Amino acid sequence: MLKTLQYQADLCVVGGGLAGMCAAIAAARHGAKVVLMQERPMLGGNASSEIRMWVCGARGSNVRETGILEELAMENLWRNPYKIYPIWDSVLWDAVKREKNITLLLNCSCMDAEMDADDHIAAVTGWQMTTQAFCRVEAKLFADCSGDSILAPLTGAHYRVGREAASEFGENISVEVEDKKTMGMSCLIQAHKGSEPVTFTPPAFAKKLTEEDVRFRCPRMQSSYENFWYLELGGMGDSIADTEVVRDELVALAYGMWDYIKNSGKYEDADLWQLDFLGFLPGKRESRRMIGPYLMTQNDITADRHFDDVVAYGGWPLDDHDPAGFYYDGHPNTSYLTPSPYAIPYRALYSENIQNLYFAGRNISMTHAAMSSTRVMATCALCGQAAGTAAAIAVKYDTTPGGVYTDHITELQDALLWDDVLLPHHPRTPAALSANAALCVNGTPSADANVLRDGNDRENLFICAPGDVISYRFDAPVPAEEVRIIFDSDLDRVTLPGDECERNHTMRANLLPDSPVMHLPTTLCKAYTVEAVCADGTVVRLAEEQNNLYRLVKIPVGREVREIRFCGTDIHEGGSEVRLFSFEVK
């Protein structure tokens, strides 16, 4: 008999893509004990080296997703300047492994769920292929971040599949008659251009493509944007049950496309291109979508609706792909701009009928039309961070996801804002301790420095010289919990090398001879100190950092203080100014 390993947690997250990672990390950092069950041998899901889809999100100036996702991006710039996928995998793995409150179960596929009588999940069980053991996880709360919503059929959670009729919600990009068709899945190609000729002999199973076949999907090998996303199939049938069959078709199509590039005679320098990667695990865009207390529609997005329970945001276009994918006789997608950012409500992140079930990723409570925008991974990551933070609050008060909505939504929003997550139409209230203190620069009160405590962490920048000391002085000793600093990580990435595609994407597709070597933004403070003047006048150094990588820095204080001092002493190579959006004490 095979053994069963037993685990207990406050939160069990099923699925280790960016949404599941951010949910697990957020919950763990807020004190919850987490088990993260991931069926693949690495983390990242569609962003991992197995699939290699780009992490896309809100479009426009100064709207890049921050919080946990920006931490990962900064660490990748530091550790992975050549954008090598195995190193990216290690960045993601390390981000989870170093959280002491997370137990990570890789190679573990969720296969069963046990229910209590009152519509609560009691436990889930996964099969870990490497250990040939079952892993049973009991938890107070569960989060389905699996993409395919495995917990829906296992628990009876309500869900939808396919495209709604336009008449159901008045969506003008929907179809006239509802169906079960979805967007398809892709097996991607990556290659590099070298200096010596390389031949390519296609396998016998490769699909033979003609100029007619690629007229709407013609590869642009010299473009850094070329990642072959349009090698897409599987939307006409069941995007879960048919995956293995569709994978075979996608692999044949992908090898056929590479054969066309190399051997059709249509591409200049085709002999210099060498295939580096062809994915055998399809990256999915759409399958089951869970149903929460609120079902978000296209009209909520296009009207830029304000939600009192906003916890995340999107900004990608309504980017709908025809279910026929590559074989659709026309352009592969339609794209309609959206407000950026637009709000996503908390009520779209938990089940309407299973009392302790969260979800985050492309499976949140959306219509097909709305999901065509929210499905991209940076948006999914924000939803994951929101769900994980909410779960920790639910554990704190021994309540349900719905209980957080009715009784603790303000606490959830405040926690997300403090953790550097932008909430559209919902400004952050400055910390009261900072607001009531004297704010000085080099010992002199400074009105200019007030932007550091105005609650705006993206627009109002304070600039000073290395060595300048910024301090909060209090009339009498006060108990202080934490120092929070927001540095300038160049959200628009204008200080990075390369074209717009290279600067804005965490990873790259094809490697060109002039592909740049990346570096950290030159706006980012590299070295700093933070000190406290205690009630008895002694000075305690709370932090001394020589190689800061992050936009958000939080430093514990845990004592009564008369003064808190910050001094930036160095900037990453290419910079000359200490640039801060926020410096507060609570």
N, C-alpha and C positions, 0 to 999 in steps of 0.2 A: 504494500500500500504506500502511495506517495504521501509525503508529509505535508502538513498545513502549518504555515508560520502565522502567528497571531500578532496583530498590531492594534494599538488603541491611540486615538488622536482626538483633538478638538475638531479638526477639519481634515477631510480626505479629499484631495484634488485628483481627479481622474483626467489625465492628459497633460503632457509636458511641453506643449508648444509655448509660444511667448505669453499667451493668455494664462495658461496654467502655471507657468513659471512665476509670472508677476502676482498671481493670486496667492501662490504658496509663500513667496518671499514677503509680500505685504502682510499676510496673516501672521507669519512667524515673527516678523519684526515688531508686531503689535502684541506679542505675547502668547499667541495660540500655538499649540502643539500640532504639527502638520505632517501628514503622510502624502507624498506626491507619487502617484502611480502612473508610470509612463511606459507604453508598450514598445517603444523603440529603444535601441541601445544608446541613443544620445538625446539631448534635449533640443528644443527649438522648432519642432514640427516642420511646417512648410519653409521655415527660415534655415533649417539645418543643412548640413552637407549632403544629406540623403536626397533632398528635393531642390533646394537652392532658389526658392522664390524670394523676391525682394521684399523688404520691410517697408511698406508704403503707408501713408497716413494723410493727415490734413495738408492741404496745399495753401501756399501763400506765405507772406512774410511774417515771421515771428510767431508762428503757430505750431512749431514742432512739438511733438509729444515729449514731455519731461517726466519727472519721477523716476521709477525704476528703469524704464526703457532708455532714458538719457544716460544713466549710469553705465548700462551695458554698452551703449554707443561710444562713450568716452574711453572705457576700458579697452574696447576693441581698437580704437585709434592708437592707443598707447602700445598695446601688445601685438597688434596685427597690422602694421603699416602697409603690408603688401596685399592685404585682404585675402588671406589664404583660409579656405574653409575649415580645415582641421583645427586651426588656431581659434577661429570663431566658435567652433563646437566647444573648445576648452574654456572659452570665456563664459559661455552659457552654463556649462557644467559646474565650473568653479563658483559662479554666482549663487547656485543652489546649495552646493556642498558646504560652503562656509557658513551657512545659516544654521546655528546650533539647534533650532527648533524644528528643522525639517528632516524627516526620514525619507530618503529617495529610493524608490523601487523602480529600477530600469528593467527593460525586457519583460515587463509585467503587463499583460493584457487583461483588462477588466472583463469578466465573463459572467458574473452573477451578482445579484443584490438580494438582501433580506429586508423585508418590510415589517414594521410594527403595525398594530391594528389601526392607529390613528394617522395613517398616511405619512409616516416618518420612515426614512431609510435607517435601518439599524446597522447594516454592515454591507460591504461589497467584497467580492473575492476576485482575485486576479490569478492568472497562470504565468509564473516566471519561468521562461523556457531555459534559461541558463542554469538554474538550480534544480529544475524539475520539481518545483514545489508550488503549492497553492499559497497565496498570500491573502489572508482574511483581515480586513481592516474595519474595526468598529469605530464610529465617530459620532459626534454630536451633529455635525454638519457635513454636507458633501457639496462639491463643486464639479459640475461636468464641463470640462474644458477640452473634451476629446474631439471637437470638430463634428464628428458624426453623431454626437449625442447618444452614446451607448447607454446611458442611464435612462433614457426615455423608454425603450422597449423593456428594460429590466425592471423598472419601477412603476410603469403606468403613467409617467409624467406626460402631460399633454404636449403635442408638438404638431407642426405642419411640415409638409413637403410640397415643393413645386410652386407654381405661379398662380397668384390670385387673379380672379377676373377683375377687370378695371372697375366694374360697377360696385364691387364689394366695399372698397375704401375710396373710390373716386381717384384712383391713381392713373395718371395719363401715360405712364410708360409700361403699364401692365398689358396683359392680353385680354381679348374680349371674352374668352371662355377659359375658366380655370383648368389647369392640367397638372400633372405630376412631373413635368419636365424641369430640369435644373440647368445651371451652368455646368460645364464639363470640368475635366481634370487634365493636368498636363504632366508630361515627362520632359524635362528641360535638357538642353544641350549647353555645354560650355567648351570653349576652344581657345587656343592662343595662336598668334601669328609670329612665326619664327623667321629665320634668315636662310634656311635651307629647305629645298623641296621635300615634301612628304606625300607619299601616295596613300590612297584609301581604296580598299577593296570591300564593297558592301557585302553583308551576309545575304544568304539566299532569301531570307524572310523579309528583307527591307522592301518597303513599298516603293515602286518606281513612280517618281513624280515628273510632271511635265511643266512647261512654262505656264500652261493654262491652269494647272493645279495651284500654282503659287501666286497667281496674279493679284490676289488681295492680301497675300501674306508673304511677300517677297523679302527674304532676309537682307539686312543692311549690315554687312560684316565689318564695315569701317566705323560703325556707330557704337558708342559706349552704351547706348540704350538697348541694343539688340540682346534680348534674353529668351527669345523663342516662346514667349508666353502663349502664342496662338497655336502651338501644337496641342490642340485641345479636343477631347472627345468625351463621350459618356453621359451627356445631358439628356439624351433621348429616352434612356431607360432608367434603371435603378442605380443611382450613383453610389450606392453602398454594395448591394448584392452583385452588381456587374463589374466590380472593380478589377478583378483578376483578368477577366476577358478584355476589358477596356485597356488594361495595362499592356497586354500583348499587342493590341492594335496600336497603342501609343509608341511602344518601342519600335515596332516596324515602321511607323510614320517618322519617328525621329531619325532612325538610321537612313530612311529614304531621303529625308531632307538633307542630311549631311552628304549623302551620295550626290544629290543634286548640286549642292554647293561645290563639291570637290571635282565632279566629273562631267557636269553639263556643258562646260565651256562658257558659261554666262558670267563668271566672276573673275575679275582681275586679281592676280596673285593668289588664286585658289590653291595653287600647289604649296604655298607657304603656310597654309592653315593646318593645324593639327588638333584632333579631337582630344580634349582632356577629361570630359565627363559627359555621361548620358544617364539620366536618372531612371532607375527601375522601380522606384516608388512614386506613384502619381501624387502630385500636389492637388488637393481638392479645393474647389471654390464653394460648393454648396451641397448640402444633403438635408438632414433633419434640422429644423429650427424649433427650439423650445417655445412654449407659450407662458408668459408671465402675467401678472396683474395688469400690465400695460403692453399692448402690441404697437410698436412704433411703425409708422407708415412713411411712404415717400412724401406725403404732404407735411408731416411734422418736420421733415428735413428741409424741404424747399421753402417752407414758410418761416424757417428759423425759429421754431416754437420754443418759448421759454418754459422750462420745467422747474417747479419748486424743489424737486428731488434730483436735480442734475448731479451726476457723479462722474461723467466721462464726456468725451466729445469725439466727433468725426469731422471730416472735411474732404474726403476723397469724393470724386464725382460719382453720380449714379452710373455705374460702369457695368452694364448688363451684357452678357455674352450669349449669343444664340446657342440653344441646346445642341444643335448639330455640329457645333465646333468647327473644326477644320473643313468639314464637308459642306458647310453652309455656303451657298453661292452668293457671297456678298461680303461686306466688311465684317470682321469677326466680332465687333462689339459696337454698342452705342454708348456715348458718354455725354452726360449732362452735368454742368457745373452745379455745385451746391454751395450754400453759405459755408464759410470755413473760418472759425469752427462753428459747428452746430451742436446742440446739447443732446445728450443721451440720458434718459431717466433711470434711476435706481430700480424702478418697478419692472424694467425690461431685463433684469439680471437674476430673477429668482422665479421659481415655479408657481403657477397659479393653483396647483392642486397637491403637490408634494411639499410638505411643510418645512423640510430642512434641506432643500435643494437649491443651490445657486448654479448659475452657468455663466460662462464668459467665452468669448471668441466669436466665430462666425455663426454660432448657433443661438445667439440671444434672441429675445422676443421681438421679431421684426417680420414685416411682410417681405416677400421676395424682392420687391422693388427697393425697399429701404436697405435690405441686406446687400444689394449690389454696391452700396457705398460702405456700409459698416464692416464688411468682411475683411478688409485689409488689415495687416498684422499690427501696425502701430495702434490702430483703433482697438483691436482685440486686446492688446497689451494693457491699454488704459482701463478697459472693462474688467480685465483680470485683476488689476491693482485695486479697483473699486470693490469688486466682489470679495477679495481677500481681506481688505480692511474692514468691510462690513461684517464678514464672518468673525473676525476677532472681537468686534463690538458685540455681536450676538452672543459669543461665548462669555464675554465679560458680564453681561446682564442676564445670562441664561435665558435667552429669548430666541425667537425664530427670525428668518429674514424679514418676514412681514412685521414682526415686532420692532425691528430696527427702523423700518419705514414709519411706523406710527409713533414711535417714542424716542428715537435716537438719530433721526436723519440729519439734524444739525451737527451733532457730534461726528457723524460720518463725514459730512462735507468739510468740517473744520480740520479733521485729520488728513483728508486728502489734500486740502490746500496747504497745510503745514508740510506735507510731504512733497510739495512742488508739483501738484497736478492742477493744471488750469481747469476751471469750471466756468463755461461760458455764462455770462449774465449774472455771475455770482462772485463778487469780489471778496477777497480775504480781509477779515477784520484784523488789524494789527494787534500784536500782543500788548496787553494792558501794561505789563511791567515796563516795556520799552517806551510806550507812549507817555508814561508819567515820569520818565527820567530825563536828566540833562544829557544831551547828546553833543559830544565835543570832538574836535579834530585837533590833535596835537595840544590838548589841554584847553582849547578855546571853544566856547559854544559855537555851533555852525548851523545856520538855517539851511544851507545847501545840502547838508547831510540828512535832512528830514526825509528825503526820498527813501532812505534805508528803512524807514518804519511806517511807510504809507500803505502797505499791503499790496502794492503793485510790483510783482516780481519779474516783469518782462519789459516794461517800457521806460521806467524812470531809473536811469543809471547814475551811480555816483562813481567818480573817477578821482583817484588820488595817486600819489607817488609811492614807490616802494619805500618802506621805513616810516610812513605816516601812521600815527596811532589814532584809531577811532575808539571812543569809549562812551559807555553809559555810566553816569554817576547818580547815585541815589542819596536822598536826604538822610536816610538812616539805613542800617542793615536790613536787607530784604531777602527772603528765601527765593532762590533761583533754581529752576529745574533744568533748563537747557538753553544753549546758544544755537541759533539757526542762521546760516549764511547761505546766500544765493550768489554764486559767482557768475561771470559772463562766459558761458560756454559757446558763444557764437551760434545761436539757434538757426540762423540763416546760412551758416557754414561758408561765409564769404572769405574767411582767412585760410581755408583749406585749398590744396592744389587741385588742378584738373578742371574739367568742364562741369556744368551743372549736375549732370548725372553722377559723376564721380564724387562730387562734394556732398551730395544729398543722400546717397545710398550707402548703407553700412557696408555692403559687400558689392562686388562687381560680377558681371557676367563674363564676357570674353576679355582676354588679356591682349592688349595692343602694345606695340613697341613703345608707345609714348604714355602708357598708363602710369599715373603718378605714384610716388611713394607718399603715403599719408603721414600726418603728424597731428598732435593735439592742437586745438585752436590757439592762436597767438593771443587771444583775449583772456585766456584762463590763468588765474593766479596759481602759481606753482608752489610757493612756500609761504607759510604764515605762522603766527603764534596767536594764541588766545590765553589771556590771563585773567584771574579774578583777584580783587583786593577783598580779603575776608573781613568779617566783623571786627576782628582784633587788629586789623591793619596789615597782617601778613599777606604776601603776594604768592599766589599759587598758579603755576602754569598748567592750564587745563588741556592745552593741545599745542604741539609743535610738529608741523608737517613740512617735509622737504620735497615731496613729490606728489602734490595734489592732482587727482585725475577728475574730480567731480564738480558738477555745478552746485548740487545741494550738499551741504555739510552740516551735520548736527552733532553738538558736543555736549555731553552731560556736565552739569554743574553740581547739583545736589548739596548745596550749602547756603548759608547766609552770606551775602556779599554787599560791599559798599560800592564796588565799581567792577565793570567788565570791559576788558580792553582787547581790541583786535589790531594786529599789525601784519600787513602783507609785505613780504620781504623779497619775493622774486616772482617772475612771470615766465611762462613757458617760452621757449626760443622763438624770437621774432616779435615778442610783445615788450612794451615798456611801461605800461600803466597798470595799476591795481584797479580792477573794474568790478563793482558790486551792485547787485540789484536790491539786496536785503541783508541787514545785519540786525538781528533782534534777540531779545532775551525774554524767556517766559518762566 
